[in-house]
Amino acid sequence: MAAKKRKKSFSLGWLWWPGLLVILLTVAEVSLFGWAKPPLTVPDAVAWGRYYLGQGPQPRSRPWVALADISPELRRAVIASEDQRFLRHHGFDFIELGQALRSLREGGHLRGASTISMQTARTMFLWPARSWLRKLAEAYYTLWLELIWSKEKILEFYLNSVDWGPGIRGIEAAARYYFNCSAASLNAEQAARLAAVLPGPHFWRPDQPSAAVLRRIEWIRREMHKVPLVGAQRSRARL
């Protein structure tokens, strides 16, 4: 009997090792990405693969921009548009999730409830697909981002990796493509336009806004100065 118990305990002990290994590898990956600012993310690799297979446009260069060198107007506009409780939650906005589920129960469409932290996990580490497995992986990486990175780092990585249109990834590439200026030089109107198209960057254009996008722009312009500025601002003398 005792031998059977020891054997069962030994077998169950082995089950911990794969989980521990996954956790250690994730911690190392998230820490390394936060320190090294990788030039290529998983979605980047997928985009280049599709390009070489003739299934997508050539991705544009994605120069990395420090958070302090990104327009304060853009930072505020994105938070106002995507995640107004960014500084108050720990990766998951359960208030927004509850409102999305209530809207669905009342016969409306299922609204997105992803936070900036969740979107950063998606754009930095995960493959571009819609599935429950990807959602679970997104939640898993979000937990580690919130534990290891600061809010400033999360926002910086989000703005440098988010999709702004076919072949356009990151704020510097988007600012230069749509408005022929740097990320540091974006004004309030341009910032609101870029933030307005984030829910559908492959269907909407900030430089040619539809009626629906114009309504979002107006709403963002009203909301963007109600949210706090995340990160420092580089002095104009250094810009």
Secondary structure, DSSP 8 states (H G I E B T S, - for coil): -HHHHHHHHHHHHHHHHHHHHHHHHHHHHHHHHHHH--S--HHHHHHHHHHHTTSS----------GGGS-HHHHHHHHHHH-TTTTTSSS--HHHHHHHHHHHHTT--------HHHHHHHHHHS-S--SHHHHHHHHHHHHHHHHHS-HHHHHHHHHHH-EEETTEESHHHHHHHHHSS-GGG--HHHHHHHHHTTT-TTT--SSS--HHHHHHHHHHHHHTTTS---S----TTT-
